[in-house]
């Protein structure tokens, strides 16, 4: 029997790669893995949900500085709609603060997407603990 803690899956959605992070209840979020964005993506995410007993998904929304909906944002929102339609689980979103580009500047090169997913999940958990 697994613990009663709520478990979260953070997702950094990209055209080629999708970064995943995990957290329990109040965090901290931990980098999990990077999976390829293929036609099996939703099923791959479902597998992670089943294996890790995930209760909620948090997807990072690409931030556009002009406040306009950029193409990345629209693509990501379509992905979120697909997730919500396919999976029986709550999908929350959070503005991406720390992008992969920031991690590149910090010298992280390997599996950068899972660190971006970790930042996304941490941002969400921090907001949750305040309210």
C-alpha positions as CSV (number, residue, x, y, z in Angstrom):
1,X,0.0,0.0,0.0
2,X,1.5,3.3,-1.0
3,X,1.4,6.4,1.2
4,X,-1.5,8.8,1.3
5,X,0.7,11.6,0.1
6,X,-0.5,13.3,-3.0
7,X,1.9,12.7,-5.9
8,X,2.6,15.1,-8.7
9,X,4.0,14.7,-12.2
10,X,5.7,17.8,-13.7
11,X,5.8,18.0,-17.5
12,X,8.1,20.3,-19.6
13,X,6.5,19.7,-23.1
14,X,8.7,20.0,-26.1
15,X,8.5,19.2,-29.8
16,X,11.2,16.5,-29.5
17,X,11.6,15.8,-25.9
18,X,9.3,15.9,-22.8
19,X,10.9,16.4,-19.4
20,X,9.3,14.7,-16.4
21,X,9.7,15.4,-12.7
22,X,8.1,13.9,-9.6
23,X,7.1,15.3,-6.2
24,X,5.2,14.2,-3.1
25,X,2.8,16.6,-1.4
26,X,5.0,19.6,-0.5
27,X,8.0,18.7,-2.6
28,X,10.7,19.3,-3.4
29,X,10.3,18.2,-7.0
30,X,12.9,15.8,-8.3
31,X,14.1,15.3,-11.9
32,X,12.6,12.0,-13.1
33,X,13.4,11.4,-16.8
34,X,13.2,12.6,-20.4
35,X,11.0,10.8,-22.8
36,X,10.7,11.3,-26.6
37,X,7.7,13.1,-28.0
38,X,6.3,10.4,-30.2
39,X,2.7,9.4,-31.2
40,X,2.8,7.2,-28.0
41,X,3.4,10.1,-25.7
42,X,0.0,10.1,-23.9
43,X,0.4,6.3,-23.3
44,X,4.0,6.8,-22.1
45,X,2.7,9.4,-19.6
46,X,-0.2,7.1,-18.6
47,X,2.4,4.4,-17.8
48,X,4.3,6.8,-15.5
49,X,1.1,7.8,-13.8
50,X,0.3,4.1,-13.1
51,X,3.8,3.2,-12.0
52,X,4.3,6.2,-9.7
53,X,0.7,6.5,-8.4
54,X,0.4,10.1,-9.7
55,X,-2.7,12.1,-8.5
56,X,-2.1,15.3,-10.4
57,X,-0.2,16.6,-13.4
58,X,1.4,20.0,-13.7
59,X,2.3,21.3,-17.2
60,X,4.5,24.3,-17.7
61,X,3.1,27.0,-20.0
62,X,5.7,28.8,-22.1
63,X,5.9,32.4,-21.0
64,X,5.7,35.0,-23.7
65,X,7.1,38.3,-22.7
66,X,4.7,40.3,-24.9
67,X,1.7,38.6,-23.2
68,X,0.6,37.4,-26.6
69,X,-0.2,33.8,-27.3
70,X,2.8,32.5,-29.1
71,X,2.9,29.4,-31.2
72,X,4.6,27.3,-28.4
73,X,1.8,28.3,-26.0
74,X,-0.9,27.2,-28.5
75,X,0.9,23.9,-29.1
76,X,1.2,23.3,-25.4
77,X,-2.4,24.1,-24.7
78,X,-3.4,21.6,-27.4
79,X,-1.3,19.0,-25.7
80,X,-2.9,19.8,-22.3
81,X,-6.4,19.4,-23.9
82,X,-5.3,16.0,-25.2
83,X,-4.0,15.0,-21.8
84,X,-7.3,16.0,-20.1
85,X,-9.3,14.1,-22.6
86,X,-7.2,11.0,-22.4
87,X,-6.3,10.7,-18.8
88,X,-8.6,10.6,-15.8
89,X,-6.5,12.9,-13.8
90,X,-6.4,16.6,-12.9
91,X,-4.1,18.7,-15.1
92,X,-2.9,22.0,-13.7
93,X,-0.7,24.6,-15.4
94,X,1.9,27.0,-14.2
95,X,3.9,29.7,-16.1
96,X,7.4,28.5,-16.8
97,X,9.8,30.7,-15.0
98,X,13.0,28.8,-15.4
99,X,13.3,27.8,-19.0
100,X,15.8,25.3,-20.5
101,X,17.8,28.2,-21.9
102,X,18.5,29.3,-18.3
103,X,19.7,25.8,-17.4
104,X,22.0,25.9,-20.5
105,X,23.5,29.1,-19.2
106,X,24.0,27.5,-15.8
107,X,25.9,24.7,-17.6
108,X,23.3,21.9,-17.4
109,X,23.5,20.1,-20.7
110,X,22.3,16.6,-20.2
111,X,18.6,15.8,-19.9
112,X,17.9,19.5,-19.5
113,X,14.2,19.0,-20.0
114,X,13.7,17.0,-16.8
115,X,15.3,20.0,-14.8
116,X,12.9,22.4,-16.5
117,X,10.1,20.0,-15.5
118,X,11.4,20.1,-11.9
119,X,11.3,23.9,-11.9
120,X,7.8,23.9,-13.2
121,X,6.6,21.5,-10.5
122,X,8.5,23.4,-7.7
123,X,6.9,26.7,-8.9
124,X,3.4,25.0,-8.6
125,X,4.1,23.5,-5.2
126,X,5.4,26.7,-3.8
127,X,2.3,28.6,-5.0
128,X,0.1,25.8,-3.4
129,X,1.8,26.0,0.0
130,X,1.2,29.8,0.2
131,X,-2.5,29.6,-0.4
